[in-house]
Amino acid sequence: MANISSLLSKQNFFIDLLIDTLLVQKFTNIKVMKLEKDNYHDYMIVCTSNSLTQMGAVIKKIKTQFTNQKLMHEGLNSSWLLITINGILIQIFTQESREYYNIESIYFDSEIIHHYA
């Protein structure tokens, strides 16, 4: 039982580090969701970027900050950037794309555990 608690504590700490990185990089409307029905990810972070340059910069920052973690990303230089790291899915949108795709509605059954407006 202690092992499960330890794993959850480490993942929550990792999420906090990712959120801090996103806040420092000036991303907005950050939501952290607990994914119950996803076989690959335990949590999802959704946030809004002000520019494509900002989206590219966060990839470099996360790679630098978390060098020992396996990171995959898709959508560089587009209005929707996906990052997968340590069982966490990060979806970064421009404002227009976030409104258009409305990704939160797909995950309507997931619990929002943090919201940074």
RARAMO-V173053 format. One record per residue. RES is the residue in one small letter. PHI is phi in whole degrees, -180 to 180 (NA if undefined). BURIAL is # if it has 16 or more other ideal C-beta (glycine too) atoms within 10 Angstrom, else .. D_LAST is the distance of its C-alpha to the last C-alpha in Angstrom with 2 decimals. Layout:
BEGIN
res=[RES;RES]
phi=[PHI;PHI]
burial=[BURIAL;BURIAL]
d_last=[D_LAST;D_LAST]
END
This chain:
BEGIN
res=[m;a;n;i;s;s;l;l;s;k;q;n;f;f;i;d;l;l;i;d;t;l;l;v;q;k;f;t;n;i;k;v;m;k;l;e;k;d;n;y;h;d;y;m;i;v;c;t;s;n;s;l;t;q;m;g;a;v;i;k;k;i;k;t;q;f;t;n;q;k;l;m;h;e;g;l;n;s;s;w;l;l;i;t;i;n;g;i;l;i;q;i;f;t;q;e;s;r;e;y;y;n;i;e;s;i;y;f;d;s;e;i;i;h;h;y;a]
phi=[NA;-65;-65;-65;-61;-65;-63;-64;-64;-65;-69;-64;-64;-64;-61;-59;-64;-64;-62;-58;-61;-66;-67;-63;-80;71;-77;-124;46;-86;-123;-112;-121;-87;-93;-91;-113;-109;-79;-112;-129;-93;-136;-133;-113;-119;-152;-115;-108;-85;-162;-68;-62;-63;-66;-66;-67;-70;-61;-62;-65;-66;-61;-70;-75;-121;-66;-91;-106;-76;-123;-127;-143;-146;97;-60;66;-130;-85;-141;-113;-109;-131;-119;-151;54;77;-120;-100;-112;-118;-115;-123;-74;-58;-64;-68;-64;-67;-68;-79;45;-60;-62;-70;-70;-102;-60;-90;-91;-79;-84;-99;-147;-142;-112;-78]
burial=[.;.;.;.;.;.;.;.;.;.;.;.;.;#;#;.;.;#;#;.;#;#;.;.;#;.;#;.;.;#;#;#;#;.;#;.;.;.;.;.;#;#;#;#;#;#;#;#;#;.;.;.;.;#;#;.;.;#;#;.;.;#;.;.;.;#;.;.;.;.;.;.;#;.;.;.;.;.;#;#;#;.;#;.;#;#;.;#;#;#;#;#;#;#;.;.;#;#;.;.;.;.;#;.;.;.;#;.;.;#;.;.;.;.;.;.;.]
d_last=[34.93;33.94;33.37;30.71;28.92;29.25;27.85;24.78;24.25;24.65;22.23;19.51;20.28;20.14;16.68;15.57;17.39;15.80;12.20;13.63;15.20;12.22;10.38;13.81;14.28;11.28;9.58;6.17;4.23;6.25;8.16;11.45;14.22;17.75;20.26;23.43;25.48;25.04;28.13;26.70;23.21;22.01;18.27;16.04;12.92;11.39;9.42;10.03;12.58;14.03;17.54;20.04;21.11;17.77;17.99;21.55;20.89;18.56;21.48;23.80;21.62;21.23;24.96;25.90;23.89;24.90;28.45;29.92;27.53;28.42;25.87;26.19;24.28;24.88;23.93;24.09;24.33;22.93;19.80;19.06;19.39;20.18;20.62;22.40;22.93;24.36;23.67;20.02;19.04;16.35;15.70;14.38;14.61;15.00;13.21;16.59;17.30;14.16;15.05;18.67;18.68;16.12;16.42;14.55;17.48;19.93;18.54;18.46;20.51;18.29;16.55;12.79;13.15;9.75;6.13;3.80;0.00]
END
